[in-house]
Every structure is written in structure tokens, then in C-alpha cells.
């Protein structure tokens, strides 16, 4: 936590008077940090919107410092896992490296979901760059946590959790994530 608290001055400078950061401010901050660590074009605004939405419980489109610390801890995990499982050190994942990295983080998905993720997050050569890996992890984290929360609320003692949505609830979850 001490290392994360060291980010406070940088966060405050970028956040300004409202003491929160939006996706544009997050993009500036992340690109300053990660473009020196990885060879990529940087985080897109859409990726940063997704990262904000991951922790933006009140749906204001902004993160306070505590929410940012949680996000930054996730980013550090994803950074470490990416470096560890990029076996050939080429700065991208093939599907085998992706599967192993996701498993190490604790995300096990069916083959059909995994295939869809490779199509969604890979380039034309079926390789996944760091920023796309982060976006994939953010979406998985949001999906798994949303499912756990809703399943516990709907059927707290169920051995095989399931959830049900009406159209409005499903649309809200999918559109903001």
C-alpha cells in the first residue's frame, strides 16, 4: 500500500481540483508510465473508459484516489503476469501464452469464450499486445465480479450459481462495462 500511496502526488496533479480522474486523465497517466515499459501505441481512450468503468460504482465516469489505487494494483498484477508469460519476450501473447496468463490470474473460461476473446482482443496475426491484454483482463474482472455479486444477491445459498436479468439491467451492465 505504501508504494501505491506514493502515487498520490501524481494523481493529485492530474486529477486537479475535483480530486478525481476521468478516462482522458487516466490515459495521460497510463501512457506516461507504460509506454516506457512496453512497445505499443499506448492505451486508447476506449481502453481507459473500460478501466474507469471497472471501478466506477456510482457511474460518474471518474475515479477517486482509492478507486485508482485498486485499479493500479490490478495493472501491476497484469503487467507482472504479462511479462512472466510472454515466453519468447516479443511483447505480445499468442493464444497459448494468453490462456496460461489468464489461468495464473484466476480466470478460467470455456473454449468457446476463449476463442471469442482471441478474436476480440488479437490483431490480424492472432497476437495480443499488452494494452489489449489489460482490456481483456479488465472485462473479465468486471464480468466475474458482477456475476458473483448478482448471484449472491439472487440465490445466496445456491451450489450452482445462476443469475437472471431483465433487458434494462442487462443493457446497463453491458453498455457501461
N, C-alpha and C positions, 0 to 999 in steps of 0.2 A: 504493500500500500504506500510505503514511503516514496518509492520510485514514481508511482502514479501521482502522488501529491506534488512531486517536483514539476509536473506538467502545468500546475496551476497558473504560474505567471504567463506562460504562452497561451493557455486557454483564455485567461482574462484579457489579454491584448487582442486576441482575435474576436472574442465574444463582444467586447465593447460594453456599453452602459447597461444593456439588458441582461448581461451575465449568462447568456445562452448562445449556442451556436446553431446556425441553420445549415442546410446542406452545402451552400456555397462557401460558407466559412469553414466547414469541415473539409471540403475539397481542397481548399488552400492549405490547410494544416496537414492533411494526409499526404498531399503531393510533396510538400516540403520534406516530410520525413521519409517517405517510401521511394521517391524517385531516385534517391541516392543509394538505396539498398537493392533495387531491382531495375532491370532494363525493361521499362514499359512506358506507355504514353501517359500514365498517371490514372487516377481514379476519375471516371466520368461523373457528371452531375447526377445521372440516374443511379449510379452505384452509391453515391453519397446520400441520395434521398432514401434509398433502401436501408442504408446503415442507420440513418436517423430514425426511420420508421421502426426499426428493430427494437428500439428502447423508448420510443416516444409514446408512453402510455396515454397521456392526455391529448394526443394528436394535435399538438400545436405546430409541429414542423420544426421544433427546436429541442436541443438537449442542454440541460444544466450540467454543472461540473460532475456531480455524482453519476449521472447517466453516462456522461462522456468517459469517466473512469472505467465503468463497466464495459463500454464499447472498446476502449483502448486495451483493456485486459484481454478481451476476445481477439482483437487484432494481433496482440503479441503472441497469443496461442496459435492463431492461424499462420502467422509469419514463421514461428518456430517449426510448426508441422510442415509447412510448405518447404522450408529449407531441408528438413530431415528426409522427406520423402521424394524430393527431386533427385532421384538416384544418380542420374547422369549429369546433374549440375547445369542443365541447359536453360534453366529459368522458366520452364513450362512443364506441365504434367501431361503424360499420356494417360489413357484411361486406367491402366493398371496402377500407376502411381496415385491417381485420384482416388481410386477405390480404397487403397491402403491408407491414405491420408485421412479420408473420411471415417474409416473404421477406427483409426487411432484417436480421433476426436470424440468418437462415440456415436456416430451416425451410420446406422446400418439400414440400407434401403433395398427394396426388391430389385431384381434385374431390369424390370421394365422401367421403374423410376430412375434407376441409374442410367440406363440408355437415354432416357429423355433428358437427364441432366447433362450428359455429354453433348448431346445435340444442342441444347440451350446455351451452354457455357463455353463450348470449344470454338476454335477457329476452323477455317476450311480444311486444315490438316488434322483435325480432331485433337488439338493440343489446347490445354487450359493454362492461361497466364495467371500470374499472382492476383491481379485485380479481379479477374473472373472467378478465381478460387474463393476469394474473400466474399464476393457477392453470392456465390453458391452456398457458402457456409452460413452467411447471414440469413438467407432464405430458409435453409434447413433449420437453423436455430429457431427462427420465428415460427416455422411450421410445427416443429416438435414441441416447443413451449406452449403454443396456442392449443395444440391438441391436448396436452397434459392438463392444462388449466381447465379447458372446457369439459374434458372427460371427467375430471374430478368433481366439477360442479354439477354435471348432469347425472352421473352414476358413480358416486364416491366409493362404493364397495365392489364394483364390478371387476372380476378377474380378467375379462377381455374387454378393455375399454372401447367404447364407440361414442361418437358424437352425432348430433343431428343439427342442421342449420335450416333456418328459413332463408329465402332468397336475399333479403335485406342483410342479414347477419353475414352470410357467405360473401356477398358483394363487398361489404365493408372490410372484412378480413383480407380478401384477395386484392382489392384495389389499393389499400394503403400499404400493404407489405412490399 
